[in-house]
Amino acid sequence: MAGFWGPEIIEQVKAANDIVDVVGSYLPLKRAGSQFKCLTPFKKERTPSFFVNPAKQIWHCFSTNQGGDVIKFVQTYENLDFPAAVRLLAERAGIKLPEGRYEGGSGDEGAGLKDQLLDLMERVAQWWHRSLFKDPVGEPARSYLKGRGITAETAREFRLGYAPDGWDSVIRWAEGAGFAEEALEAAGLVIRSERGGPRPIYDRFRGRLMFPIQSESGRVIAFSGRVLDPMAKEAKYINSPETILFTKGKVLYGLHLHKRELLDTRQAIVCEGQLDLITCHQAGVRNMVAPQGTAFTEHQARVLKRYADEVVLCFDSDEAGQTAMARSIPALAGAELPVRVLRLPDEADGSKNDPDSFIRAHSVERFRELAERAVDFWDHFLDHLSAKWDPRTDRGRMVIRREIFDLLAHVADAARRQQILARAAGVLRMDATLLMGEFGRHSRVPRTARPTPDDGAKEAVREAWVKPHRLVESLLHLSLHRPDAIPSIQRRLDPVWLERLDGAALLNAVFEAHSHHALEDPAAGVEGFGESERGFLSGLLARQAPQGDAEALISGALTQIERLWIDGQLERRRALLNEGPAADRATELHREILDLRAKLDHLNRLTSSLNPPT
């Protein structure tokens, strides 16, 4: 019947998509007799329970008791309805489906918003791609790519584009293409003005080089836009908000192009940015992915586990990069993925390197050599902490222990924990048995509720998020209204002071956003945060800016924060003394208490002369 997808169309799509090829593009299948098998993607397991039968063209997961044909697999894996899965497979096989709907009763009319938005995002990506290569307005973006050494071929592989510099370019294009304003808003392509007026909505991306964010199967689900004018006041990067298509904690940039190389090498190099990854891809390094501006989430780690047996982190060597690296460890450790660190040396003039700048300044061969010699994460982490905090001082040892203990709590293997603690004991010049005992006591201390590392689990994030402590709130308020004060705060703030204060993770995320120039326009910058955090930060922006000298405000807040931390340390050491430790440990605790009391007396004198921040 013309215009309808009858059984013959469905069978044509299935026949054109061999189930082993399709499933193998998602999962690392291995032959097992006449079948293929792998670990199931639907739950955590150690023994493969997912089987594909090429003779019958079916799959079955014994762990979850699911199975079916190739269409059912795409439906289940991609979380699509039947028509959307058929469209994806037809597109993969180059089959043009007739206009209309599926005879089974769920077609265009009932395919839902998700299917409509996928079509919208694909067509917007095509339009912006044409603008980059064929439209005169795309010349600034073409010049930028040329200056960065990105070839036209590479730009086409990554489907780069250019969003014209206009407040309603996408809106006018959508009108001609037949898309409603509601679809544009649901896809995150426009922003609704809170002030009303003649322009209720306007384009989110204007005058930017566009990076399509593609799912594991290659569907366009979001965008990242980079400003081209280095003197622009606005944020360097603007990303799509989370939508029904896009959850930033569930996507790995570049995965759809690099799956085969990841499977072949069983190693994943993780970098921070899209241009880093694109430069490496162009140079031939293709076992690489990048998170979407966040530390690794549990979901991303589970996805990567299907393709790789180890992860090599290649983040910037500045403090923001090192912080992001450490924040990735809980999820990667939870997935039982060994982690190494690729260290990029600074240039002779002291400038920092990232993969993009290093390959352009040196060579891809040199980059590969450094990747082969990547060091164990924990050795790198101990070196970094020792350079930042002197392990010969009481304070240095205290901070290093705390940082190590906090991350080590995510390592499940007891033998591995003992190895790491033995190395740390050498750095701290402590008895390894004593350090292991301290870690055991530390791991039993209840931790303040923090957001789950899986940014994709929205409900869990909402439950875990709590309003920041009033002193952390004062630093957030100052940071948003006066971002120029952030370097001073970071320079003077000891991260360990925040360990028991609600809001520490949010404050660090704001600092990280500032390091990526996302707070040059604070109102736009907070759009990249989760729903609860975004609402709280927007409220701080709506308040009156802090009045007075920034340094005085910083001093007042930090003095009180340090005082609270010292109070907590004193309480902890008194509790340890009550446990009746050995004589040498008791002596050490008494000495630490005296040192802390001296610091507290000094801070009390400072606090009495300062007005608390509002």
C-alpha positions as CSV (number, residue, x, y, z in Angstrom):
1,M,0.0,0.0,0.0
2,A,1.6,3.2,-1.1
3,G,2.7,5.5,1.6
4,F,2.6,2.8,4.3
5,W,5.3,0.6,5.7
6,G,4.0,-2.8,5.1
7,P,5.7,-6.1,6.1
8,E,7.8,-6.1,2.9
9,I,9.4,-2.8,3.9
10,I,10.3,-4.0,7.4
11,E,11.7,-7.3,6.0
12,Q,13.8,-5.3,3.5
13,V,15.3,-3.2,6.3
14,K,16.1,-6.3,8.4
15,A,17.6,-8.2,5.4
16,A,19.9,-5.2,4.7
17,N,21.2,-5.1,8.3
18,D,23.1,-8.2,9.3
19,I,22.6,-8.6,13.1
20,V,26.3,-9.4,13.7
21,D,27.4,-6.2,11.9
22,V,24.9,-4.0,13.7
23,V,25.4,-5.4,17.2
24,G,29.2,-5.5,16.6
25,S,29.1,-1.7,15.9
26,Y,27.9,-1.3,19.4
27,L,29.5,-4.1,21.4
28,P,32.8,-6.1,21.3
29,L,31.5,-9.4,20.0
30,K,33.7,-12.5,20.1
31,R,33.0,-15.7,18.3
32,A,31.8,-18.6,20.5
33,G,31.4,-21.6,18.2
34,S,28.5,-20.9,15.8
35,Q,27.5,-17.8,17.8
36,F,29.0,-14.6,19.1
37,K,29.0,-13.4,22.7
38,C,30.0,-10.5,25.0
39,L,29.2,-8.9,28.3
40,T,25.6,-7.6,28.4
41,P,25.3,-3.9,28.0
42,F,22.2,-3.8,30.2
43,K,23.7,-4.6,33.6
44,K,27.1,-5.1,35.3
45,E,28.4,-8.7,35.0
46,R,31.7,-10.6,34.8
47,T,30.7,-13.6,32.6
48,P,29.3,-13.0,29.1
49,S,25.5,-13.6,28.9
50,F,24.7,-11.7,25.7
51,F,24.6,-14.0,22.6
52,V,24.0,-13.3,18.9
53,N,23.0,-16.1,16.5
54,P,23.9,-15.1,12.9
55,A,22.1,-18.1,11.4
56,K,18.8,-17.1,13.0
57,Q,19.6,-13.4,13.0
58,I,18.5,-13.0,16.6
59,W,20.1,-12.0,19.9
60,H,19.4,-12.9,23.5
61,C,20.6,-11.6,26.9
62,F,20.3,-14.3,29.5
63,S,21.0,-11.9,32.4
64,T,18.0,-9.7,31.7
65,N,15.9,-12.3,29.7
66,Q,15.6,-10.0,26.7
67,G,16.0,-10.8,23.0
68,G,14.7,-10.4,19.5
69,D,15.8,-9.4,16.0
70,V,18.0,-6.6,14.8
71,I,15.2,-4.0,15.1
72,K,14.5,-5.0,18.7
73,F,18.1,-4.7,19.6
74,V,18.3,-1.1,18.3
75,Q,15.0,-0.3,20.1
76,T,16.4,-1.7,23.4
77,Y,19.9,-0.3,23.1
78,E,19.0,3.2,21.8
79,N,15.8,3.5,23.8
80,L,13.8,4.1,20.6
81,D,10.3,3.2,19.5
82,F,9.7,0.8,16.6
83,P,9.4,3.4,13.8
84,A,12.5,5.3,15.0
85,A,14.6,2.1,15.1
86,V,13.4,1.2,11.6
87,R,14.4,4.6,10.3
88,L,17.8,4.3,11.9
89,L,18.5,1.0,10.3
90,A,17.1,2.1,6.9
91,E,19.3,5.1,7.0
92,R,22.3,2.8,7.9
93,A,21.6,0.6,4.9
94,G,20.8,3.5,2.5
95,I,17.1,2.5,2.1
96,K,14.7,5.3,1.5
97,L,11.5,4.7,3.3
98,P,8.2,5.8,1.8
99,E,6.5,8.8,3.3
100,G,3.7,7.8,5.6
101,R,3.4,5.6,8.7
102,Y,3.9,2.0,9.8
103,E,0.9,-0.3,9.3
104,G,1.5,-1.7,12.7
105,G,-0.2,1.4,14.1
106,S,2.8,3.5,15.3
107,G,4.1,5.8,12.7
108,D,4.9,9.4,12.1
109,E,1.8,10.5,14.0
110,G,2.6,8.4,17.0
111,A,6.4,8.3,16.8
112,G,6.6,10.9,19.5
113,L,8.6,14.0,20.2
114,K,11.9,12.2,20.3
115,D,11.7,11.0,16.7
116,Q,10.7,14.5,15.6
117,L,13.6,16.1,17.4
118,L,16.1,13.7,15.9
119,D,14.9,14.7,12.4
120,L,15.2,18.4,13.4
121,M,18.7,18.0,14.8
122,E,19.9,16.2,11.7
123,R,18.5,18.8,9.3
124,V,19.9,21.7,11.4
125,A,23.3,20.0,11.3
126,Q,23.1,19.7,7.5
127,W,22.2,23.3,7.2
128,W,25.0,24.6,9.4
129,H,27.4,22.2,7.6
130,R,26.4,23.8,4.2
131,S,26.8,27.2,5.8
132,L,30.4,26.4,6.8
133,F,31.5,25.2,3.4
134,K,29.3,26.9,0.8
135,D,28.0,30.2,2.3
136,P,30.0,33.4,2.3
137,V,28.9,34.0,6.0
138,G,30.9,30.9,7.0
139,E,34.3,32.4,5.9
140,P,35.3,33.4,9.5
141,A,34.8,29.8,10.6
142,R,36.7,28.4,7.6
143,S,39.6,30.8,8.4
144,Y,39.6,29.7,12.0
145,L,39.8,26.0,11.0
146,K,42.6,26.7,8.6
147,G,44.5,28.5,11.3
148,R,44.1,25.6,13.6
149,G,45.3,23.2,10.9
150,I,42.0,21.4,10.5
151,T,41.5,20.2,7.0
152,A,38.2,20.3,5.1
153,E,38.2,16.4,5.0
154,T,38.4,16.3,8.8
155,A,35.7,19.0,9.2
156,R,33.4,16.9,7.0
157,E,34.1,13.7,9.0
158,F,33.0,15.5,12.2
159,R,30.2,17.3,10.4
160,L,31.4,20.7,11.6
161,G,29.2,23.7,10.8
162,Y,28.7,27.4,11.2
163,A,25.7,29.0,12.9
164,P,25.0,32.4,11.2
165,D,25.3,35.5,13.5
166,G,21.7,36.4,13.9
167,W,19.1,36.4,16.7
168,D,16.5,34.5,14.7
169,S,18.4,32.7,11.9
170,V,17.4,29.3,13.2
171,I,13.9,30.5,13.8
172,R,13.4,31.7,10.3
173,W,15.1,28.6,8.8
174,A,12.7,26.4,10.9
175,E,9.7,28.3,9.6
176,G,10.7,27.5,6.0
177,A,11.5,23.8,6.9
178,G,8.1,23.3,8.7
179,F,9.3,23.0,12.3
180,A,7.3,24.6,15.1
181,E,8.8,26.9,17.8
182,E,8.0,24.3,20.4
183,A,10.2,21.7,18.7
184,L,13.1,24.3,18.6
185,E,12.7,24.9,22.3
186,A,12.5,21.2,23.1
187,A,15.7,20.6,21.1
188,G,17.5,23.4,23.0
189,L,18.1,25.4,19.8
190,V,16.4,28.5,21.1
191,I,16.1,30.3,24.4
192,R,12.9,31.7,25.7
193,S,13.3,35.3,27.0
194,E,12.2,35.8,30.6
195,R,11.6,39.5,29.9
196,G,9.0,38.9,27.2
197,G,8.8,41.7,24.6
198,P,8.7,41.5,20.8
199,R,11.2,38.6,20.7
200,P,9.9,35.8,23.0
201,I,12.5,33.3,21.8
202,Y,15.9,33.8,20.2
203,D,18.7,31.6,18.8
204,R,20.9,29.9,21.3
205,F,23.9,29.6,18.9
206,R,24.9,32.7,17.0
207,G,28.1,33.3,15.0
208,R,29.8,30.2,16.2
209,L,31.7,27.2,14.9
210,M,29.4,24.3,15.5
211,F,30.4,20.8,16.7
212,P,27.5,18.3,16.4
213,I,27.4,15.9,19.4
214,Q,26.5,12.5,18.1
215,S,25.2,9.4,19.9
216,E,27.0,6.1,19.9
217,S,25.2,5.2,16.7
218,G,26.0,8.5,15.0
219,R,22.7,10.4,15.5
220,V,23.0,14.2,16.1
221,I,21.5,14.8,19.5
222,A,23.1,18.1,20.6
223,F,25.6,20.8,19.7
224,S,28.6,22.7,21.1
225,G,29.3,26.1,19.7
226,R,32.7,27.9,19.8
227,V,33.0,31.7,19.6
228,L,35.4,32.8,16.8
229,D,36.4,36.3,18.0
230,P,39.1,35.9,20.7
231,M,38.2,39.3,22.1
232,A,34.5,38.4,22.5
233,K,33.0,39.0,25.9
234,E,30.7,36.0,25.8
235,A,31.5,32.5,26.8
236,K,34.1,30.7,24.6
237,Y,31.8,27.6,24.4
238,I,28.1,27.2,24.6
239,N,26.5,23.8,24.8
240,S,23.1,22.4,24.2
241,P,21.1,22.0,27.4
242,E,19.9,18.6,28.5
243,T,16.9,17.4,26.5
244,I,15.0,14.2,25.9
245,L,17.7,13.4,23.3
246,F,20.8,14.6,25.2
247,T,22.1,13.9,28.7
248,K,25.7,15.1,28.9
249,G,26.8,12.5,31.4
250,K,25.8,9.7,29.0
251,V,27.6,10.8,25.8
252,L,31.3,10.4,24.8
253,Y,32.4,12.8,22.0
254,G,34.0,10.9,19.1
255,L,32.8,7.4,20.2
256,H,30.7,6.9,17.1
257,L,33.8,7.4,14.8
258,H,36.4,5.6,17.0
259,K,34.6,2.4,18.1
260,R,36.6,0.1,15.8
261,E,40.0,1.6,16.9
262,L,39.0,1.3,20.6
263,L,38.1,-2.3,20.1
264,D,41.3,-3.1,18.2
265,T,43.6,-1.4,20.7
266,R,41.5,-2.1,23.9
267,Q,42.8,1.3,25.1
268,A,40.9,4.6,25.4
269,I,42.7,7.9,25.5
270,V,40.5,10.5,27.2
271,C,41.0,14.1,26.4
272,E,39.1,17.2,27.6
273,G,38.0,19.1,24.5
274,Q,36.6,18.5,21.0
275,L,39.4,20.3,19.2
276,D,41.9,18.2,21.0
277,L,40.2,15.0,19.8
278,I,39.7,16.3,16.3
279,T,43.4,17.2,16.0
280,C,44.4,13.8,17.3
281,H,42.0,12.1,14.9
282,Q,43.4,14.0,11.9
283,A,46.9,13.0,13.0
284,G,45.9,9.3,13.1
285,V,45.3,8.8,16.9
286,R,41.8,7.4,16.9
287,N,41.4,5.4,20.1
288,M,40.2,8.6,21.8
289,V,37.0,10.0,23.3
290,A,36.1,13.1,25.3
291,P,33.5,13.7,28.0
292,Q,31.0,16.6,27.5
293,G,32.8,19.1,29.8
294,T,32.3,17.0,32.9
295,A,34.3,14.4,34.8
296,F,33.6,10.9,33.8
297,T,30.2,9.5,35.0
298,E,29.4,6.0,35.9
299,H,27.3,5.6,32.7
300,Q,30.2,6.8,30.5
301,A,32.6,4.5,32.3
302,R,30.3,1.5,31.7
303,V,30.1,2.4,28.0
304,L,33.9,2.7,27.7
305,K,34.3,-0.7,29.5
306,R,32.7,-2.4,26.6
307,Y,35.4,-1.1,24.2
308,A,38.6,-0.8,26.3
309,D,40.6,-2.6,29.0
310,E,42.4,0.5,30.2
311,V,42.0,4.3,30.1
312,V,44.8,6.9,29.5
313,L,43.8,10.3,30.8
314,C,45.3,13.3,28.8
315,F,44.0,16.4,30.6
316,D,45.5,19.9,30.8
317,S,48.3,20.2,33.3
318,D,46.8,23.3,35.0
319,E,44.9,23.0,38.2
320,A,41.5,22.8,36.5
321,G,42.7,19.9,34.4
322,Q,44.2,18.0,37.4
323,T,40.9,18.5,39.3
324,A,38.9,17.2,36.4
325,M,41.2,14.2,36.2
326,A,40.8,13.3,39.9
327,R,37.0,13.7,39.6
328,S,37.0,11.1,36.9
329,I,38.5,8.4,39.1
330,P,35.4,7.3,41.1
331,A,33.5,6.3,38.0
332,L,36.5,4.7,36.3
333,A,37.5,2.8,39.4
334,G,33.9,1.7,39.9
335,A,34.0,0.2,36.4
336,E,37.3,-1.5,37.3
337,L,39.2,0.2,34.5
338,P,43.0,0.6,35.1
339,V,43.9,4.3,34.6
340,R,47.2,5.8,33.5
341,V,48.1,9.4,32.8
342,L,49.7,10.9,29.7
343,R,51.9,13.8,30.8
344,L,52.4,16.5,28.3
345,P,55.6,18.5,29.1
346,D,55.4,22.3,29.2
347,E,57.2,24.3,26.5
348,A,60.5,26.0,27.1
349,D,58.7,29.3,27.8
350,G,56.6,27.7,30.5
351,S,53.4,27.6,28.5
352,K,51.1,24.6,29.1
353,N,50.4,22.0,26.5
354,D,47.2,20.2,25.5
355,P,47.0,17.4,22.8
356,D,46.1,19.9,20.1
357,S,49.0,22.3,20.8
358,F,51.5,19.5,21.5
359,I,50.9,17.6,18.2
360,R,51.1,20.8,16.2
361,A,54.3,22.0,17.9
362,H,56.0,18.6,18.0
363,S,54.6,15.5,16.2
364,V,52.1,12.7,16.5
365,E,54.9,10.2,16.9
366,R,56.1,12.0,20.0
367,F,52.6,12.1,21.3
368,R,52.3,8.3,20.8
369,E,55.6,7.8,22.6
370,L,54.3,9.7,25.6
371,A,51.1,7.6,25.5
372,E,53.1,4.4,25.6
373,R,55.0,5.7,28.6
374,A,51.9,6.9,30.4
375,V,52.3,6.5,34.2
376,D,50.0,4.9,36.7
377,F,47.4,7.4,37.9
378,W,48.2,6.9,41.5
379,D,51.9,7.6,41.0
380,H,50.9,10.8,39.1
381,F,48.5,11.8,41.7
382,L,51.0,11.4,44.5
383,D,53.6,13.4,42.5
384,H,51.0,16.1,41.9
385,L,50.0,16.3,45.6
386,S,53.6,16.3,46.8
387,A,54.4,19.2,44.5
388,K,51.4,21.1,45.7
389,W,51.6,20.3,49.4
390,D,55.0,19.7,51.2
391,P,54.9,16.2,52.7
392,R,57.6,17.2,55.1
393,T,55.1,19.5,57.0
394,D,52.2,18.5,59.2
395,R,49.8,20.3,57.1
396,G,51.1,18.8,53.9
397,R,50.9,15.3,55.2
398,M,47.4,15.9,56.5
399,V,46.1,17.2,53.2
400,I,47.8,14.5,51.1
401,R,46.4,11.8,53.3
402,R,42.9,13.3,53.0
403,E,43.1,13.6,49.2
404,I,44.4,10.0,48.9
405,F,41.8,8.6,51.3
406,D,38.9,10.3,49.6
407,L,39.7,8.9,46.1
408,L,41.0,5.5,47.4
409,A,37.5,4.8,48.9
410,H,36.3,4.2,45.4
411,V,38.8,1.4,44.7
412,A,37.0,-1.9,45.5
413,D,40.1,-4.2,45.3
414,A,41.6,-4.5,48.8
415,A,45.0,-5.7,47.5
416,R,45.1,-2.7,45.1
417,R,44.3,-0.3,48.0
418,Q,47.2,-1.8,50.0
419,Q,49.6,-1.2,47.1
420,I,48.6,2.4,46.7
421,L,48.8,3.1,50.5
422,A,52.2,1.5,50.6
423,R,53.4,4.0,47.9
424,A,51.7,6.9,49.7
425,A,53.4,5.8,53.0
426,G,56.8,6.1,51.2
427,V,56.0,9.7,50.0
428,L,54.7,10.7,53.5
429,R,57.6,8.9,55.3
430,M,55.1,7.0,57.4
431,D,54.7,3.5,58.5
432,A,52.5,1.7,55.9
433,T,50.5,-0.3,58.6
434,L,49.8,3.0,60.5
435,L,48.6,4.6,57.3
436,M,46.3,1.7,56.4
437,G,44.8,1.9,59.9
438,E,44.1,5.6,59.4
439,F,42.5,4.9,56.0
440,G,40.2,2.2,57.7
441,R,39.0,4.8,60.3
442,H,38.6,7.4,57.6
443,S,36.5,5.2,55.4
444,R,34.1,4.6,58.3
445,V,33.4,8.3,58.8
446,P,30.0,9.2,57.3
447,R,30.4,11.5,54.3
448,T,28.3,14.5,53.5
449,A,25.7,13.8,50.8
450,R,27.0,14.8,47.4
451,P,25.6,14.6,43.9
452,T,26.0,11.2,42.3
453,P,28.9,11.0,39.8
454,D,26.5,9.8,37.1
455,D,25.2,13.1,35.8
456,G,22.7,11.2,33.7
457,A,20.7,10.0,36.7
458,K,18.6,13.1,37.1
459,E,16.5,11.9,39.9
460,A,19.5,10.8,42.0
461,V,21.1,14.1,41.4
462,R,18.0,15.9,42.6
463,E,17.8,13.8,45.7
464,A,21.5,14.2,46.6
465,W,21.7,18.0,45.9
466,V,21.5,20.1,49.0
467,K,21.6,23.9,49.5
468,P,25.3,25.0,50.0
469,H,26.5,26.1,53.4
470,R,26.1,29.8,53.9
471,L,29.9,30.5,53.7
472,V,30.2,28.5,50.5
473,E,27.1,30.4,49.2
474,S,28.9,33.6,49.9
475,L,31.8,32.5,47.7
476,L,29.5,31.4,45.0
477,H,27.7,34.7,45.1
478,L,30.9,36.6,44.8
479,S,32.2,34.3,42.1
480,L,29.2,34.8,39.9
481,H,28.9,38.6,40.2
482,R,32.7,39.2,40.1
483,P,34.4,36.3,38.2
484,D,37.7,38.2,38.3
485,A,37.9,37.4,42.0
486,I,37.9,33.6,41.3
487,P,41.7,33.3,40.8
488,S,42.3,35.0,44.2
489,I,39.8,32.6,45.9
490,Q,41.4,29.6,44.3
491,R,44.9,30.7,45.3
492,R,43.9,31.2,48.9
493,L,41.4,28.5,49.4
494,D,42.6,25.1,50.7
495,P,40.2,22.5,49.2
496,V,40.4,20.4,52.3
497,W,38.6,23.2,54.3
498,L,35.5,22.4,52.3
499,E,35.4,18.7,52.9
500,R,32.5,18.8,55.4
501,L,30.6,21.8,53.9
502,D,27.7,21.4,51.6
503,G,28.2,23.0,48.2
504,A,31.9,22.2,47.7
505,A,31.2,20.3,44.5
506,L,29.1,23.1,43.1
507,L,31.8,25.7,44.0
508,N,34.5,23.6,42.2
509,A,32.2,23.2,39.2
510,V,31.9,27.0,39.1
511,F,35.7,27.4,39.3
512,E,36.0,24.9,36.4
513,A,33.4,26.8,34.3
514,H,35.5,29.9,34.9
515,S,38.7,28.2,33.8
516,H,36.9,27.4,30.5
517,H,35.7,31.0,30.1
518,A,32.1,30.0,30.6
519,L,31.5,32.8,33.2
520,E,32.3,35.7,30.9
521,D,28.6,35.8,30.6
522,P,27.5,34.3,33.9
523,A,23.8,34.2,33.0
524,A,24.7,32.0,29.9
525,G,27.3,30.1,31.9
526,V,24.9,28.7,34.5
527,E,22.8,27.1,31.7
528,G,25.3,24.3,31.6
529,F,24.5,23.1,35.1
530,G,21.9,20.6,36.3
531,E,18.3,21.7,37.0
532,S,18.7,22.2,40.8
533,E,22.1,23.8,40.6
534,R,21.0,26.1,37.7
535,G,18.0,27.3,39.7
536,F,20.2,28.0,42.8
537,L,22.9,29.8,40.8
538,S,20.3,31.9,38.9
539,G,18.9,33.0,42.2
540,L,22.3,34.2,43.3
541,L,22.7,36.1,40.1
542,A,19.3,37.7,40.7
543,R,20.5,39.1,44.0
544,Q,22.3,42.3,44.4
545,A,26.1,42.1,43.8
546,P,28.3,41.9,46.9
547,Q,29.3,45.3,48.1
548,G,32.7,46.2,49.2
549,D,36.3,45.3,48.5
550,A,36.6,41.8,46.9
551,E,39.8,40.9,48.9
552,A,38.1,41.8,52.2
553,L,35.1,39.7,51.3
554,I,37.3,36.8,50.4
555,S,39.3,37.1,53.5
556,G,36.3,37.2,55.7
557,A,34.7,34.1,54.2
558,L,37.9,32.1,54.0
559,T,38.8,32.9,57.6
560,Q,35.5,31.6,58.8
561,I,35.7,28.5,56.6
562,E,39.2,27.6,57.8
563,R,38.0,28.1,61.4
564,L,35.1,25.6,60.9
565,W,37.5,23.1,59.4
566,I,39.9,23.4,62.3
567,D,37.0,22.9,64.7
568,G,36.2,19.7,62.9
569,Q,39.8,18.5,62.9
570,L,40.1,19.1,66.6
571,E,36.9,17.1,67.2
572,R,38.2,14.2,65.0
573,R,41.5,14.0,66.9
574,R,39.8,14.0,70.3
575,A,37.6,11.1,69.1
576,L,40.7,9.2,68.0
577,L,42.3,9.8,71.4
578,N,39.2,8.4,73.0
579,E,39.8,5.1,71.0
580,G,43.0,4.5,73.1
581,P,45.7,4.5,70.3
582,A,49.2,3.3,70.8
583,A,51.6,5.7,72.7
584,D,53.4,7.0,69.7
585,R,50.2,7.7,67.9
586,A,48.7,9.4,71.0
587,T,51.8,11.7,71.2
588,E,51.3,12.6,67.6
589,L,47.7,13.4,68.1
590,H,48.4,15.6,71.1
591,R,51.0,17.5,69.1
592,E,48.5,18.0,66.2
593,I,45.9,19.2,68.6
594,L,48.3,21.8,70.1
595,D,49.1,23.0,66.5
596,L,45.5,23.2,65.6
597,R,44.6,25.2,68.7
598,A,47.4,27.7,68.0
599,K,46.0,28.2,64.5
600,L,42.5,28.5,65.9
601,D,43.5,31.2,68.4
602,H,45.1,33.2,65.5
603,L,42.0,32.9,63.4
604,N,39.7,33.9,66.3
605,R,41.7,37.1,66.6
606,L,41.2,37.7,62.9
607,T,37.5,36.8,62.9
608,S,36.8,39.3,65.8
609,S,38.1,42.1,63.6
610,L,36.2,41.2,60.5
611,N,32.5,41.5,59.7
612,P,31.0,38.2,58.4
613,P,30.1,38.3,54.6
614,T,26.5,38.6,53.7
